[in-house]
């Protein structure tokens, strides 16, 4: 093959490569960029391949403003005054929550549960501060049944990702059956295995909830999350962590990037 033939072949290959690149730019990648660019409040979503490894994200986390020595909303000795749930309830909780230390579970009375949130109101504590309270990082575990949960949310404004009840996007009712707090975790148990629903506290999107939503307490104002995702176009970013940055702001980390969102203290209705 002479030099002229080689030159012609090279020119044809280069033209074909250019045409392939132009076609790719109008294909799926461009359509995904368009969705991400039009995703409203999540306009800062990062493409998956651009996200640092989890260890890098964790290392860059901003330290919460609340000191670890903050006063607890739980009175000293409260756990020891409470009765354990009945055997059937403990068996049910153990079947729903992997690794639950059933012997450490005590049931909060309506009055005691209300007193905890009343204390949070007095100290202008946010939900992140409340649920990461030092008492809930101890081995003591508190069980709140669904009727008490409903009463608390009807009495207090508690801006959390996990609504106590509502209607799914398919028009079916759902209810949080139990809230189990302590041992370094918060467990929200629903009466449905998996469902999509709106949250009146965060109305910009619909959310996907697992039947069991688990939040691990990393420290004051710092929760890892498992079981909540956000519907953004055809994407469903998984909520991985929420960190309180100040009295008015928190960072929400997903597997598609992070956003800074407003935080407000628990208040009475």
N, C-alpha and C positions, 0 to 999 in steps of 0.2 A: 504494500500500500504506500503511495507516494505522499509527499508532504502536503500537497493540495487536498488530497482526500482526508488526511488527518485533520486539517484545519476545518474543513466542512463539517466533519463529524463533531468536532468540539463545539462549533457554533450551533449546531442543531441541538446538542445536549444542553447547552446553556439556555437556549430558548425554551426548551421543554421544562427545565427547572424553574425558570421565571414564571411560566404559565402555571405550574403546580403550586408555587408559593402564592400567587394571586388568587387561585381558587381556594386555598386553605384559609386565606384571610376573609373570605365571605362564607365560610363553613361554620361548624359547631363552635369553634373557639370564639369567632366574632359574635355569634349569638349569645354565648355565655357572658362575654364582656358587656354586651348590651343590657342583659338582665341585671348584672351586678351594678352597672352604671345607673339603672333606673330603679334601684331598690329602696328609694326613699331614705329612711333613717339609717339604713345599713349601707349607705353609699360608700362607706369606708371599708367594706368587706375586702379582705385580702384573698387573692387566689390561693388555693390549697398548696400549690407547689412553692409559694413564697413564704409560707408560715415556718418559723424556726422550730427546731425540735423542742418537745415539751420541756426538757431540762433548761434550754435557753430561755423560754418564756417564763418559767418559774423563777430563774435567777434574776430576771428583769422586773419582777413584780414590785410594785410600790408598797412600802410598809404601811399598814393601816394606821390611821391617826389615833385610834383609841388605844390607850396603854393597857397592857395585860393585867395591870393591878387595879383596873377599874372596878368600882363597887358592883357586887352581884345583885341582880334583881331577885334572886332566890334567898329567902331568909336562912340563916344558919340552922341546921338541924331539921329543916322541913321534911326531907326525905324520910327520916326515921319516924316521923309522926304519921306517915301515910300507910294505908293498907295495900297489900298486893292485889292485883285483879284476880277474879275467880279463875279456877283451873281451866275452864273452857276458853276464856279470853286469852290466858297465857299460852295455851296450846295453839290457838288461832294466830296470835302474834308471832309465835315461834315459827309457824308454818309459812308465814308471809315475809319474815325478815331474816335473811341468812345471818348466822352468827350471833343472834340476839342472846344476851345473858338474861334468861327469864328470871333467875333468882334476884336480879338487881332491879326489877321493874316494880314501880309503885304507881298507883293511880291518883292523879291530881283530882281533888274535889272541885266542884264549880267555884266555890268561894276562894280556894287557894289559887286556882288558875286565874281568876279575875284579879286577885291581889298582885300577881306577878306582872300583869299587863298594866295595872294601875301604877305600880312602881316605875315601869318603863315610861309611862306618860309623864310622871313627875320629874324624871331625870332626862326627858327629851331623848330617849334612846331610840335608835332606828331599829327596824326589824333585823338587819344584819348584826347590829350590836346585841340585840336581845337573844337571837338564836345561837350566837357564838359566845354567850355568857360563860364565865369561868366555871360555874356550877354544872353546866352541860358538858364540860370537857372532863369532868370527873367520872368515876365508875357508876355513879348513881343515874338511874334511868327513870323518866317520868312518862306515863301513858295518859293521853288526853282522848277520851271517847268522842264520837261524832256529835253528840248533842251539846257537849261543852264547847267543841270547836265552833259549831254554828252560833252559839251564844256569844262567844268571844268576838267573832268577826262581825256580828250584828251590833256589838257595843263599841268596838274599836276599829279605827282605820289602820289596817296592817298591810302595807304594800309589799306583797311577796309574789313570786312567780307561780306559786301553787295555790290556785283558788280553792276555797272550801267546798264549793258546789257550783252548779251551773248547767248549761246545755251544750252538748257537743255540736260540732258543725253538721252532724247528721240529724240533729233535733232530738237526741236522747239525753235524759237527765244523768248527771254524775254527782257523786258525793264523796268527800274525804271521810273515810270510815274511822280513821285513827291517826293521831299524831304522836310519835314516840321520840322523845328528846333526851339525850344523855349518852354517856359513854363515848363522847366525841362525835356523835352523829345526830342528824334529824331525819326521821323516816316519815313520809307522808303516804298513807295507804288509801287507795281509791277503790271504788266498787266496780271499776272496769279495768281490764288488763292493759289496754292501750287505746287512746282516743285523742282526737283533735278538738280544740275548743278555744274560744276567745278568753281573755282575762280583762275584766273591766278596769283593773288597775294599770294595765299596760295594753291599751286598745289598738296600737298601731299594727299588730300582727295577730295571726292565730298561732297556736302552739300545739306541739305534740307531747302528750304526757304518757309516761309509763304507768302501769298499775301501782308500782312502788317507786317513788322518787326519793333518792338518798342524797343527803348533803353531808359532807364530811367537814368537820370544824378544823381548819388548819391553824387558827389563832383568832385573836379578836378582830371581828369584822371581815373574816376571810373564810369563805365556804367553797369547797369543791362540789360540783353538782353532777348527778347522774340520773337521767330519766326525763330531761326536758329538752326539746328542740324547738326551733323557730321556723315557721314556713316563710321563706323569702323567694318569691317566684317559684321556680322548679327546684330550688335548693332547700335543704333543711339543715341549717347549722345547728350543731349540738352545743348546748350551753355547758361549759366545762368548769367555770370558776367565776365567782363574784367577790370582788375585793373592795371594801369601803376605803375611799381615798381621803375623804374629808366629811364634815358634818352634812354636806349637801351633794356629794358626788360619789359614785362607785364605778368601778370598771367591770364590764361583763366580758369575759373571754369565751370565744367559741372556736371551733376548729376551722373557721373561716375568718378569724381576726377578732379584734376587740373594739368595744365602744364604751365611752364614758356616758353614764346615765345619771339622772337626778335621784337623790335619796331624800326621804323625809322621815321625821320622827313618828313614832306611833302616837296617835291622838284618839281622844274620845269622839264618838259621833255626836 
